[in-house]
Amino acid sequence: MRELAIFGEFAPDGRRSYDNARKRFKERNIVLPTFAELRDPFTMPETVLADLATVEKDAADPLNLFRVHWFNEHADEPGDNYPGLVTVPTHIEVPKELTGVEARIVLAFGNRFPLIRAHKVLAAYSCLVARVVTGRFDPTTQRAIWPSTGNYARGGIAISRLMDCRGVAILPEGMSKARFDWLHRWTLNPDQDVIRTYGTESNVKEIYDECNRLEQDPDNVILNQFSEFSNHLGHYAVTGTALQKVYEHVTASRPGRLAAFVSATGSAGTIGAGDYLKEQHGTRIVAVEALECPTMLYNGFGEHNIQGIGDKHIPLIHNVTNTDLVIGISERSTDSLDLLFNSPAGKRLLTERGVAPELVDMLVDFGYSSIANMLGAITTARKWGLGSDDVIVTVATDGSDLYDAEREQYVARSYPGGFDDVEADKVFIDHLENVTTEHTLEMDEVNRNRVFNLGYFTWVEQQGISVRDFEIRRRQDFWTALHPLTDRWDEMIAEFNA
């Protein structure tokens, strides 16, 4: 039976791996940031902040580990270095002219993260650093295997480079061209270190099958984002506090309650931030999935193009019994709105409908799953009748630049005659004005247990987790007991650095 990937103590046989890692990092001058420093980068040593000013933001330099947080200042041009830090994570409050609801919808921008322009690099760091400082990964002999349906594999490869170890990305062959182009630039040996599995976003089992094959070699360490609790904890500790900072900022001059946190589940790492916000503010947690593959909603299956959302299973690290609402969003909406936000006709239409030009320009920072999160927030506001005193927070996972090639294909397929003002107006009406609450599920006790039980087939029958370890996750005291682990890791990181 497999054990849950929870690393609270030093591995019994981890001394050699730990010593090798410490020696390697000392030779390469690799210093690890603590979770406390990623929560508040203004607490980082002045020498580190000064040195960062000399390092290009996307360089394979270990100093960029200290940029794996939400407080990076925006670079105006692709080649610019980040000038420094912002006191509040960059975000956008989407206006009523766009959403059609009174509730205030706020998205924090994930593409301000370095290296991959997506916040999944934080998840990757959380997973690898927890193993390194507990003696569970030897960078001198082992390969870090990063299974993913999207940005996590890129984040893993980036973190592997910065921590001077070999990383291997596993992801479905149908993922975006931009992702594979990036991986081929960053992996040490693309032919061996980029593994394409069958299918698209929904084909997660095929990824697991490849991991199980690679795991037969003890020099391969699987950092499965769907089952590594350090993924959940990194977002609980770092993303949760960052979003709280955004909420405090937007309500400083106009008070309101933090009514909901919305997140497409994907690996269920980001939704861990909702656990933090619920503890602090009583915030309700909303999970979004693709309507074309409605696993939680309808026990359904299928394929879709909302890249970044893995499905047809329930991630082991999803705190299902703490989730309050499930929403299905269609790829037809995300594909259409991506085109609306990134075409001349669409931008004209939005401006004509009263959206400020500077906000229209910021919509380029919305990738597919970012749009899904926004639509999930709109649906949440309609479902619960939220008003102008209610704030909904979510994240714009990545930007539209990752999907330029897919957008061209979508236009060629759906609008061979071109996307004009009439078509833009129709998209706005169909996918923004007419957002419905048809595909929603209130998570009462019965539905929470039903969705939780769906995970049995993946994790117990297929992946060998014991029934006891599977069941223990049903209780909230299991999750609250995990939360102090990031403080424990910080102590171990400080000792490792010293």
N, C-alpha and C positions, 0 to 999 in steps of 0.2 A: 504494500500500500504506500502511496505517496503521502508525504506530510505537507501541511499548509506551509507556504513560503513566508514564514514569519521569523525574523531574525533579531530577537531581542537580546541574545547573549552570544558570546564568542563561541565559534564552532569548536567542538571537542578536539578535532583533528586539524584545526586551522592554523596552527603556529607557523608551519612552513610557508603556506600561501601568504599569510600576513607579513612575514619577514621579507619574502620576495617582493611583495607589493611595496613595502616601505622602502626597501633598497632601490627599486626601480624608480619610484616617485622622487626620492631624494636625488638620484642621479639626473633626472629630467627636470628637476625643480617644479614638480607638480604639487600644488597646495590645494586642499579640498575646502570649499566653502561649507559652513554649517547651515542647517535649515533656518536657524535664527537669522543668519546673515542674508539668506535669500528672502526671508519674510520682510526684513528691513535692511536693504543694502546700504543705508546710511551708517550702519554700525560696522561696516567692513573697515579694515585698517586703512588709514590714509595712504600708506605706501601702495596698497593694492589699487585703490581708486586712482592714484596718480599714474601708476604703471598702465592701467587700462586705457588711459588717454593716448598711449603710444601704440596700442594694438588694434588692428582692424577688426571690426565687430564679428566678421564671419571667418576669421583666420583659424587655422588648426593650431591654436596656441592655448596651452592649459590655463592661461589667465582668463580666457573666456568662460571658464566654469563659473566665474564670479559675475557673469552676465545672465545666468540662467534664472531669471526672475522677471516680475511683471513691471518693473520700474525703469526700464530702458527708455531713454529719450528717442524720439522718432528721428530717423535719418531722412532728409529730404530727397536725396538721390541714392540710387542703388549702391554706388561705390563709397558713399560717405561713411565715416566712422560715427558712432553715437557720440554726440558732444558730452553727454553725461547722464545724470539721473533726473527723473521727475518725482515730485513729492507724492503724486497720485497716479496710479496706472492709467495710461491713455485709454480713453473710453468714448463712447458716443451714446447720447440719449436720443433715441429714435423718436421723431416728433409724431404727433397725432395725425398730421397730414399724410404720413406714410403708413402708420399702423391702423388708424381708424378707431382706436380705443383711447379712453381717458387715462388708463393706467400708464405710469411712466416706465418705459422699457429701456434698460441700460445694458450695453455690451462692452466688455473689456477686450482690448485687441490683443490676440495671441501672436500676431505677426510682428510684434515688437521684440520677441525673443530672438536671440542670435542664432546663427548657423543654419537653421532650417526654416526660420520665420514662422514658427508654430510653437505652441506651448507644450507640445508633447516632449520637447527636449528636457523639460523639468521632470516628467515622469521617468524618462530614461536615466537621468542622473540619480533620482531617488532610488531606483532599482539597483543600479550598479554600486553606488556608494555604500548602500546598506550591506552588500555582500563583501565589498573590499574590507571595510573596517571590522567586520566580524570574522574574517579569515575564510570566507567562502568563495573567493575568486582570486586566482593567481594570474596577474597580467603577463607574467613571463612565460607561461606554458599553456594557458587556457584561452579558448575563443568564447566571446560573448555572443550568444545567438539571440537575435531580436525578431520575434514573430510579430506580425502586424498586418492590419488592413489599410494602413495609411502612414501617418506622420511619425508614429512611434519608432518604426524601423529606421527612419532617417535620423531621428533623435538619438537612437542607440548607436548608430554608426558615428555620429558626431561626437558623442560622449566617449566612445571607444577611442577615437583618434586623440581627443584631448587628454585621455588618461593612459595613452600609449599602450593600448592593447588591440588585439585583432577582433573586429566585429563582423558579424554575418547577418545580413538582412533577409528575412523570409516574408514574402508578401504575394498576393494573388497577381497573376500575369495581367489581369484587366485593369490594374490601377493606373493612375494618370501618367502620361509620358513625362511630365516635369519631375515626378518623383523618381522614376527610373534614371532620367538624365542626371539628377543630383547624385543618386547612389553610385552611378558609374564614375563620377568625378571623385567621390570621397572614399570609396572602399579601396583597400590596398591591392586587392586582386579581384576585379569585378566578375570575372568568369566563375570564380569559386565562392565569392563572398556576397553575391546577390542571387538568391534562389527564388525563382518564380514558381508558385504553385498554381494548380488549376483554378480557374474561375475568376470571380470578381469579389465585390464587397461582402457578399453573403457566405462565401466559402471559407469559413473559419476552420471547420474540421480538417480540411486538407492541410492547413497550416500546422495544426496539432500533429497530424500524422507525420509530417516531415520533421517536426521537433522530436517526436518519439524515436524516429530513425536516427537522428543525429545524437540523441542523448545516450545511445549505446556506447559512444566514445566518451570516457570520463573527462577528456580535455575540452568537451563542448559543454558550456553552462547555459542552460535555457533561461532567459529572462522574459518569461511570458507575461505580458502586460495584463492579461485577463485573469491571472491568478497570483501575481506578486502583490502582496498587501502593501509593500512600500510604495507602489503606484498610488493606491488609495491614500496612504498617509502623507505622501508628498503634497498632494492636492489639498488634503484636509488642512495641513499646517501652513502651506505657502499660498495656494490659490484662494483658500477660504479667507485668510486674513487680507489678501490683496483686494478681494471683492468687497469685504467689509469696509476697507479704506475708500473704495469707489462710492459705496453707499453713503458713508458718512459725508463725503464731499458733495454729492448731488443733493443731499438733504440739509446741508449746513444753512442755506438761506431759504429753503422751502421744505419744511419737515414732512416726513411721510414714513410709513411703516414698511419694513422689508418683507413684503407679502410672499414672494416666491423666488426660488432659484430654479432655473431651467437648464437642462443639459441633455444633449443627445448622449446616449449611454456609451456607445463604442466599447471601450474596454472597461467602462464604469470607473475609471480613475478620476476624471474631472468631477463627476457627480459626488465624489467624496467631499468636495468643498461645501456641498449642501449640508452635510452632517455638521460641519463647523457652524454654518450660518443658522441652522436650526437650533443648535445649542445656545448660541449667543442671542438670537433674535426671534426664535419661534417660527422661523421661515419654513414654509412648506416646500417640499422637493418634488420637482416635475421631471420625469424621464421622457425623452423623445426618441422615437424609433422610426424607421422608414415604413410607410404604409404598404409598400410593395413587399415587405417582409415583416409582417406584424407579429413578431414572436410573443411579446408580452400582451398585446391587445387581444389577439385571436388565436394564439398558438399556431400562427401561420408560418409560411415559408415563401421564398421567392428570391428575386435578384433586384438590385437597385443601383443608383449611381450617386447616392449621397455619400461620397467617399469620406472615410473617417469613422463610419459606424459599422462595426462588425456585428453580425446577428445570426439568427437561427440557433442561438444558445443564450444562456444567462451567465455573464461573467461571474467567476467565483468571488471577486472582490466587490460585487454590487451588493450594497446593503439594502436588499429588496424590501425588508420589513420596515424600513424607515422612509420609503417612497410614498408620496401622497397622490400622485396623478401620473397617468401614462398617456401620451399623445402620439398619434401617427401623422407624419408629414410625408407628402408624396414627392417623389423625384421630379414629377412634372412641375411642381411649384418651384423647387430649388433650381432646376435647369432654366426655367422661364425667367425667374427673377434674377439669376446670374446674368442672363442676357440683357434684361432690362437695366440693371445697374451698371453695365459695362458697354453700352451702345449709345451712340449719339441720340438716336430717337428716344431711347429710354430716359436718358438724362434730361432731354428737353421736356418730356412728359412730366417727370418728377418736379422739375422747376415750375412748370405751368400749374401744377397742382399745389404749389405753395411750399415745397420743401426747399429750404435755404440752399443756395449753390454750394456753400462750403460743406454742408452735410451730404449733399449729393456726391461731392468729390470723395468723401470718406467711405462711401459704399464699395469702393474698389478693394477695401480691406475685408470684405465678406466673401469667404469661400463657400462651398456647398453646405457644409455642416454649420457654418455661421448663419447662413440664411435659414436653415432648419431650426436653429435655436431661436432666431428672431420670430419665426412663424409659430414655434412652440409657445413663446411668450405671449404673442397675440392671442392664440387659442386659449391659453391659461386665463388671460384677462377676461375673455368672453365667457369662458366656462364658469368662472367663479364670480363674475360680475364685479370685477375690481375697478376702482375709480381713481380719481386724480390724487388721492392721498396714499395710493398704493404704489410701491416700487417693485419691479421685477428685474432681477439681475441675471445675466447669462454671459457667455463668452463668444467672441468671434474667433474661432479656433485657428483659422489661417486665412490667407487672402486669396483673391480671385486669380492672382498670377499663376497659381498652381494648376489652373484649369483652362488656360488659354487654348490649348490644342483641342480639348474636349468641347469648348464653346464653339470653335470653328466647325467641328463635326456636327454639333447640334443645329447650328444655323443652316448648314448645307442640307441636313436631313429634314428639318422642320420648316425652314423658311427659304426655300430655293430661290424665291423671287426677291428676297431681301427682307429685312426687319425694319418696317417703316413706322410712322407715327400712329397709324391705325392699329397696327399689330401691338405696339407698345401700350396703347390705351386698353386694348383687350386683355393683355397680360396683367395690367394693374387691376382691372376689375375682377378678373377670374381668380387671381392668386393673392390679392391684398384686400380689396373691398369685400370679397365674398368668402373670407376665412370662416369656416364653420367649426362647431364643436362636435361634429358627428363621430369622429374617430377618437374618442377619449374614454378613459377608464378610471373611475375613482377607486383608489386603492384602500378599500376597507380590509378588515382582517381576512375575509374569505379570499379576496383577490390577491392580497399580499402573499398568503400562503400558497395559492395556486401558482403564481409566478415564481415564487421561491422554489417550489417543487419541480418546476421545469428544469432547473439546473441539475437535478439528480442524474439525468440521462447522459449529460456531458461529463460531469465531474466524478461520479461514482462508477457508472457502468463503463465509460470510455477511458477516463484518465486515471482511475484507480485511487481516488481520494476515499478515505474510510467514511462510512456512514456517520460515525460520531463526529468527525471533523466537518463533514458537510452540514450536519444538523446544528452544530454549535453556533453557526453563523446566523441562525434564525433569531437569536436573542440579542437585544441591544447591549447588554453588559459585555458581550464578546467584543463589540466594536469600541465601546468606550474604554475598555482595558487596553486597546491598541494605541490609543492616542498619545500616551507618554513616551512611546518608542522614539519619536523624533528627537526628544530631549536627550534620551539615552544615546542615540546615534551621534548627537552633537558632542557629547562628552567623549565618545570614542573617536570622532573625527579630530577633535582637539588633541587628543593623545597621539593619534596617528601622525598628525602634522608635526607635533613636537619632536 
